[in-house]
Amino acid sequence: MKIILLIFVVSTLCFTQSYSQSLNTKTPASVGSKDYLKQLNNQVFLSYTYIRNLGNFGNTYKYGSGIYLNYGKYFPNSWLAVARVGFINQELRAGVDTGYTDFKVYPVHIGGRFYVYKNMFMPYFSFMNGLNLITNSNHFSPQSNETTVGGEDQFLVRYAYQVGFGFDVKFTRQFGINLNINYNNSFYDDGDLYTENPTPSAMMTGFEYSAGISYDIGK
């Protein structure tokens, strides 16, 4: 029995030493250039966005398009706090006369993302909210081939929120791409613009599709 036990102990020690040496041999290769793919760090990202408007607002403005400049602060283990500013131009539908032809939105939002998986492909759920700074003005109208007649230029401040999902893809240690889809809802009184509209809407809603480039700036 003692001989068997001695053989077992010696065999275990030999196996442990052999396994340890094999790990040490593989360590330099395992620390290779792709370890960064599993890391989520602070980042900045620039995104192009397209918004398909819905409801009464969508009956007047067929789509919006613009850009976002975002900054993300990483919090372990799966959270990214995001702050962003942007510019969005809303495209008036042909033949629609609102008294305003120039409708622009300047988002100032904060929120966050929760990543469900961290690797080269990183899906997440997101929530953003904040203020939409809205400007409306009378400009030359290509629909009527003349300058529109309406009220005074307006500057509005409205609360907005957004929920959605997306994913990041990392290609190098610093660079990657981001794609997402969101549902937007901004409090907005159409009566501020369309005083003669018999069925005003209180919301500016739409589905937003964004794509951009991210740059990892480390922790």
C-alpha positions as CSV (number, residue, x, y, z in Angstrom):
1,M,0.0,0.0,0.0
2,K,2.8,2.4,0.9
3,I,4.5,1.6,-2.4
4,I,1.3,2.3,-4.3
5,L,0.9,5.6,-2.4
6,L,4.5,6.5,-3.1
7,I,4.1,5.8,-6.8
8,F,0.9,8.0,-6.9
9,V,2.6,10.9,-5.2
10,V,5.7,10.7,-7.4
11,S,3.4,10.5,-10.5
12,T,1.3,13.4,-9.4
13,L,4.4,15.6,-8.8
14,C,5.8,14.7,-12.2
15,F,2.5,15.5,-13.9
16,T,2.2,18.8,-12.1
17,Q,5.7,19.8,-13.0
18,S,5.2,18.8,-16.7
19,Y,1.9,20.7,-16.9
20,S,3.4,23.8,-15.3
21,Q,6.2,23.7,-17.8
22,S,3.8,23.4,-20.7
23,L,1.8,26.4,-19.4
24,N,5.0,28.4,-19.2
25,T,5.9,27.5,-22.7
26,K,2.4,28.5,-24.0
27,T,2.2,31.7,-22.0
28,P,4.0,34.0,-24.5
29,A,1.7,32.8,-27.3
30,S,-1.5,33.2,-25.2
31,V,-0.6,36.8,-24.4
32,G,-0.7,37.5,-28.1
33,S,-2.2,40.4,-30.0
34,K,-5.8,39.3,-29.7
35,D,-6.2,39.6,-25.9
36,Y,-7.4,43.1,-26.3
37,L,-10.5,41.8,-28.1
38,K,-12.0,40.9,-24.7
39,Q,-11.4,44.3,-23.2
40,L,-14.0,47.1,-22.9
41,N,-12.4,50.5,-22.1
42,N,-13.2,54.2,-22.3
43,Q,-13.9,55.2,-25.8
44,V,-15.0,58.0,-28.1
45,F,-17.1,57.3,-31.2
46,L,-18.5,59.3,-34.1
47,S,-21.8,58.0,-35.5
48,Y,-24.0,58.8,-38.5
49,T,-27.7,58.4,-37.8
50,Y,-30.8,58.0,-39.9
51,I,-34.3,58.4,-38.3
52,R,-37.5,57.1,-39.8
53,N,-40.2,59.4,-38.3
54,L,-43.5,58.0,-37.1
55,G,-47.0,59.3,-36.4
56,N,-48.2,62.8,-37.1
57,F,-44.7,64.1,-37.1
58,G,-43.7,61.5,-39.7
59,N,-46.6,62.7,-41.9
60,T,-44.8,66.1,-42.0
61,Y,-41.1,65.2,-41.8
62,K,-40.3,62.0,-43.7
63,Y,-36.9,61.4,-42.1
64,G,-34.1,62.9,-40.1
65,S,-30.3,62.4,-40.6
66,G,-27.2,63.7,-38.8
67,I,-24.2,62.9,-36.6
68,Y,-23.4,62.1,-33.0
69,L,-20.2,62.7,-31.1
70,N,-20.1,60.3,-28.1
71,Y,-17.8,59.7,-25.1
72,G,-18.1,56.5,-23.1
73,K,-16.8,55.9,-19.6
74,Y,-16.3,52.2,-18.7
75,F,-17.4,50.9,-15.3
76,P,-16.7,47.2,-14.5
77,N,-17.9,44.8,-15.2
78,S,-20.2,45.5,-18.2
79,W,-21.4,49.1,-18.0
80,L,-20.5,52.0,-20.3
81,A,-21.8,55.5,-19.3
82,V,-22.3,57.6,-22.4
83,A,-22.5,61.4,-23.0
84,R,-23.2,62.8,-26.5
85,V,-24.0,65.8,-28.5
86,G,-25.2,65.9,-32.1
87,F,-26.9,67.5,-35.1
88,I,-30.0,66.2,-36.9
89,N,-31.7,67.8,-39.8
90,Q,-35.4,66.9,-40.5
91,E,-36.5,66.6,-44.1
92,L,-39.9,68.1,-44.9
93,R,-42.2,66.0,-47.1
94,A,-42.9,67.3,-50.6
95,G,-46.0,69.3,-50.8
96,V,-46.4,69.9,-47.0
97,D,-46.6,73.5,-45.9
98,T,-45.9,74.0,-42.1
99,G,-44.9,77.7,-42.3
100,Y,-41.3,76.4,-41.5
101,T,-38.9,74.8,-43.9
102,D,-35.8,74.5,-41.7
103,F,-36.2,72.1,-38.8
104,K,-33.0,71.2,-36.9
105,V,-32.3,69.3,-33.7
106,Y,-29.3,69.5,-31.5
107,P,-29.3,66.5,-29.0
108,V,-27.5,66.8,-25.6
109,H,-28.0,63.4,-24.0
110,I,-26.6,61.2,-21.3
111,G,-27.2,57.5,-20.6
112,G,-25.5,54.1,-20.7
113,R,-25.0,50.7,-22.2
114,F,-25.1,47.3,-20.6
115,Y,-22.9,44.8,-22.5
116,V,-24.2,41.2,-22.4
117,Y,-21.0,39.7,-23.8
118,K,-17.4,41.1,-24.2
119,N,-15.2,39.8,-26.9
120,M,-14.5,40.9,-30.5
121,F,-18.4,41.0,-31.0
122,M,-20.0,42.9,-28.0
123,P,-23.8,43.2,-28.0
124,Y,-25.5,45.6,-25.6
125,F,-28.7,47.2,-24.5
126,S,-28.8,51.0,-24.2
127,F,-30.8,53.9,-22.7
128,M,-30.3,57.6,-23.4
129,N,-32.1,60.7,-22.3
130,G,-31.6,64.4,-22.1
131,L,-32.6,67.5,-24.0
132,N,-33.3,68.2,-27.7
133,L,-32.6,71.8,-28.7
134,I,-34.9,72.5,-31.7
135,T,-34.7,75.4,-34.1
136,N,-37.3,76.3,-36.8
137,S,-37.0,79.1,-39.3
138,N,-38.5,80.4,-42.5
139,H,-36.3,79.7,-45.5
140,F,-36.8,79.4,-49.2
141,S,-39.2,76.6,-50.0
142,P,-38.3,74.4,-53.0
143,Q,-41.8,73.0,-53.0
144,S,-43.5,76.3,-53.6
145,N,-40.5,78.0,-55.3
146,E,-40.9,80.9,-53.0
147,T,-40.1,82.0,-49.4
148,T,-42.6,80.5,-47.0
149,V,-44.8,82.7,-44.9
150,G,-45.1,81.6,-41.2
151,G,-44.5,82.7,-37.7
152,E,-41.3,83.9,-36.2
153,D,-38.3,81.7,-35.9
154,Q,-38.5,79.4,-32.9
155,F,-36.1,77.9,-30.4
156,L,-37.5,75.0,-28.4
157,V,-36.1,72.8,-25.6
158,R,-37.7,69.4,-25.2
159,Y,-37.0,66.3,-23.1
160,A,-36.1,63.2,-25.1
161,Y,-35.4,59.6,-24.3
162,Q,-34.2,56.6,-26.3
163,V,-34.1,52.8,-25.8
164,G,-32.5,50.3,-28.1
165,F,-29.8,47.7,-28.7
166,G,-26.6,47.3,-30.7
167,F,-23.2,45.9,-30.8
168,D,-19.5,46.9,-31.0
169,V,-16.9,45.1,-33.1
170,K,-13.2,45.5,-32.4
171,F,-10.7,45.2,-35.2
172,T,-7.6,46.5,-33.5
173,R,-6.5,47.5,-30.0
174,Q,-7.9,51.0,-30.6
175,F,-10.3,50.9,-33.5
176,G,-13.7,49.3,-34.0
177,I,-17.2,49.9,-35.3
178,N,-20.6,50.4,-33.6
179,L,-24.0,49.6,-35.0
180,N,-27.4,50.1,-33.2
181,I,-31.1,50.6,-33.6
182,N,-33.2,52.7,-31.2
183,Y,-36.7,53.9,-30.5
184,N,-36.8,57.7,-30.0
185,N,-39.4,59.7,-28.2
186,S,-39.2,63.4,-27.7
187,F,-41.9,65.5,-26.0
188,Y,-42.9,68.0,-28.6
189,D,-46.1,70.1,-29.0
190,D,-47.0,70.3,-32.7
191,G,-49.1,73.3,-31.8
192,D,-45.9,75.3,-31.5
193,L,-45.4,74.9,-35.2
194,Y,-48.8,74.0,-36.8
195,T,-51.3,76.3,-35.2
196,E,-53.9,75.5,-37.9
197,N,-53.4,71.7,-37.7
198,P,-56.7,70.3,-36.4
199,T,-55.1,67.1,-35.1
200,P,-51.8,68.1,-33.4
201,S,-49.5,65.5,-31.9
202,A,-47.6,65.9,-28.7
203,M,-44.6,63.6,-29.6
204,M,-41.8,63.5,-32.1
205,T,-41.1,59.7,-32.4
206,G,-39.1,57.5,-34.8
207,F,-36.8,54.5,-35.2
208,E,-33.1,55.5,-35.4
209,Y,-30.4,53.5,-37.2
210,S,-26.8,54.5,-36.4
211,A,-23.4,53.3,-37.5
212,G,-20.0,54.7,-36.5
213,I,-16.4,54.3,-35.7
214,S,-15.0,54.0,-32.2
215,Y,-11.6,54.7,-30.8
216,D,-10.5,53.1,-27.5
217,I,-8.7,55.5,-25.2
218,G,-8.0,53.0,-22.4
219,K,-9.1,53.0,-18.8
